[in-house]
Amino acid sequence: MDKLFDFELTARLLGLDFVQMALLAAAVLGLVAGTLGPLIVMRRMSFAVHGTAELAFTGAAAALLLGIGVSYGALLGAVVAALLLGLLGGRESERDSVIGVILSFGLGLGVLLLWFYEGRASNKFGILVGQIVAVEPQDLTALLVAAVVVLVVLGLIYRPLLFASVDPGVAVARGVPVHLLSPLFAVLVGIATALGVQIVGALLVVALMVTPAAAAARLTASPLRATVLAVVFAEIAAIGGIVLSLAPGAPVSFFVTAISFTIYLVCRLVAYVRGRERRGAVDAVSAASAVPAAHQR
């Protein structure tokens, strides 16, 4: 535990090239996850993110077995999962069951592929919980390109997508192509989920995709403010998680999830205190208005 606060060792490690690449990758991931997060929460897609991550794990495991870049395999698996979820889970009543079917199949297939892999066990573990030393320059380039694509496409469809997320019934009546936007947004989520596999791991990528946005939603109802807060929270969790993990050499995912969860708890506490103050002010106004009414009687 004493290594956790070894600031000298942490400072030395921060000067290494692979650590700096991991920090840059985490910053890009935080930006993408924070931007998509409020829409994910608004559209109730948190479970879908987890299901997408499982097929990203399957794709990463297949890439590891074939000897190609893990990030490319994770990206392919996540996009396939997103398309399946977008096409098969169109009806809200069927969405959870479709996600459960795809999630379990992806996880089982991924475990089989890892069983076939005869390389280092650390590579297998890294797919599940993240491994910053696995971020290579070509992976960083692919991550940057994918992030730009996600943000540009999201910028083009943001207004109709937000409308469809807030009130899908009215959006359909107004001619918004909801059935096109849903699978397209699912693909964007799949790409973003794949970006997080090497940093946070397939099992815990939801900590960046959902938790910061859920925390932001406790503080504001404004989509713009929620997006800004979600990006800030995701950046703190992603970058802070890597920095804290350096000295002890512990898995990054624990620190990322711990920071995200702490931020969420703080935001819930702030929302609770605000609610009590608001209710107290309303009660005070009600009591004050009741006094003149009583005198008039």
N, C-alpha and C positions, 0 to 999 in steps of 0.2 A: 504493500500500500504506500510505502514511503516514496517509491519511484513515481507515483502519480504526481507528486509535487516537486519533482526534480527539474526545476526550471532551466538549469544549465544544460542538462542532457536534451531537454525539449528544444532549447535554442539551437543546439548543435544539429539536431536532426532536421530542424526547419530549413537548414542551409543545403540539405541534400536535394538533388534534382528530382528524384522520384517522389519525394514528399511535396515539393512545390507543384509538380504535375498533378498529384492527387488533390491538393488544395484547389488548384484551378478547376479540376474536374468537379470537385464538390461545389464550388461556387456556381458553376454552370448548371449543375443538377439542382441546386437550391433555387436558382432563378426560374427554371422550367417548372419544377414541382410546385413552387409557391404561386406561380401564375395559373397553373391548371387546377390547383387544389380547391379554391373556392367553388369553381364550377363542379368539381367532383362531389363535394359535400352537398351542394345545392341540388344536384341531380341524383343524389343518394347512390353513388357508384363506389363507395368505399370497399364493399365486398368484391366488386368487379376488379378493382385494382389488385386485390390479393389474388384473385383467380388469374389475372394476367401475369402477375409475378411468377406464378407456378409454371406457366408455359414458357416464360422467359428463362426460368431455371432449367426446363427441359431442353430448350434450344442451346443454352450455355453448356449443358452437360454433353449434348451431341457434338458441339463445336470442340469441346475439350477432348472427346473421344477421337474425333477426326483430325485433330491437330491444327485447327484453324483458330482465328481470333474468337475468344469467348464473347466479346462484345457483339460481334456480328451474329453469332448464334442466338444470343439473348434477344437481340433486336428482331430477328426473324421469328422466333418463338412468341415474343410479345405481340407482334403485329398479327400473326395468325390467331392468337387468342383473342385479340381485340376484335378482329373481323368476325370470329365465331360468336363472341358475346353480342356484338352489334346486330348480327343477322338472326341469330337464334333466340336472343333474349329481347326481342322487340316488345313483346307484351310484358307489362309490369308484373302480372301474376305469375309469369313463367321465369322471370329473370333470375331469382335466387336459385331455383332448381337447376337451370342451365349453367350458372356459375359453379354450383357445387359439382355437377357432372364433369365439367371441363377442368376444374381445379384438381379433383381427385385423379382423373386420368393423367393430367400433366405431371403431377407429383409422382405417381407410380411409374410412369415412363422414364422420368428423370432419374429416379432411384435405380432403375434397371440399367440405364446408360452409364451411370457412375460405377455400378458394379462391374461393368465390362472394362472400365478404364483401369489400367495397371500402373499409372504414373503416381506421382507423389500425393499423399493423402491431403497435404495442405492445399493443393489445387482444388480438390473436392470440397473441402471445408470453406475455402474462399468463395465459391459460388453461392453457398448458403448464407454466409454472414459477412461477406465483403473482405477485400484484401487490397490495401492501397498500393502494395508493391507490384500488383498485377497491371497497373495503369501504364501502358506503354505510349510513346509519342503517337503512333498510328491510332491507338485507341482514343487518345485525346482529340486528335483531328476528327475522327468519326463522330465523337461526342459533340464537338463544336458544330459540325455540319448538321447533325440531327437536331440539335437544340435550335439552331437558326431556322430550320425548316418548320419545326413545331411552332415556334413563336410567330413566324410570318403567317402561316396558315391560320393559327388562332386569331391573329390580328384581323385577318380578312373575314372570318366568320363570327367574330366575337359578339357583335350586337344581335344578330338573329339567334345565335346560340344562347345568349343570355336571356332573350325573350322567351325562347322555347323552354329554357330551364325554369324560369319563374312561373310561367303559365302556359304549358304545352297545348291546352285546349284552345285558348284564344289564339296562340301562334298558328295552329293549324287552320283556324278559321280565317286568319289574315293572310294565308298563303305562304307561310314560312315552311320551307322544305324540311320538316322535322325528321322524316324518315331518312333523309340524306345526311342531315347533320349528326344524328346519333351515331351511326357507324364511323363517320369521319372523326368525330371527337373521341370515340373509342380507340381509333388507330393512334391519334395523338397521345392519348393516355398510355397506350401500349409502348410507343416509342420512348416516352419519358420514363416509364417503368423499367424498360431495358437499360436506360442510361444509368440507373441506380444499382444495377446488379453487382458491378465490380466494387462500388464504394460501400454500399450498405448491405448487399447480399439479397438474394431473391426472397428470403423469408421475411425480411424486416424492411423492405423498401417502402412499405405502407407508412412507416414512421415519418417519411419525408413527403409522401404524396398526399397524406390525409391529415395527420396530426397538426401540423402548423395551420392549415386552413380551418380545421375544427376549432383550434384555439382562437384564431382571428374572428370566427363567427360568433364567439362569446362576447366580443368587445364592440362589434359594429354590425349593422344591417346593410351598410353601403357596400355594393360589390367592389367599387374602386378601392375604398379603404381596406376592405377585407383582403383584397389582392396584395396591396402594399404590405400590410402586416404579415400576411402569409409568406411573402418573399423574405421579409426580414427574419421571421422566425425560422424558416427553412435554412437560410444562410447561417444563422447562429448555430443551429443544430448540426448542419453538415460540416462546416469548417471547425466549429468548436469540438465536435466529436473526434475529428482527425487529430487536432492538436492535443487533446487530452489523452488520446490513445498512444501517442508516440513514446513517451518515457516508459510506461509499464509494458508496452508491446501487446496490449490486450486488443481483442477484436473491436474494430471501429463501430460496428453496429450497436454494441451495448451503450456506448457514450452518446451516439446519435439518438437512439431511442430514449435514453435517460433525459437528455436535454429537451427533446421534444415533449416528453411526458411532463416534465417540470414546468415548461412554458404553458402547457395546456392546463395544469392544475392552478397555476397563478392566474391565468385568464378566467378560469371558472370562479376563483375566489373574488377577483375584481368584479365580475359580473354579478356575483351574489351580493357583494357590498353595495354596488350600485342599485340593485333591485330593492334592497332593504331601505336605502336612503330614499328612493323614489316612492316606495309604498308609505314610508313615514311622512313624506311631504304631502302625499295625497290624503292621508288620514288627518294630518294637521289642518289642511284646507277644508276637509269635510266637517271637522269638528268646529272650526271657526265659523263656517256658514250655518251650522246648526244652531249656534247660540242666538243670533238675531231672530231666527224663525221661532225659537222657543219664547223669546220675549214678546213677539207679536201675538202669540196665542194668549 
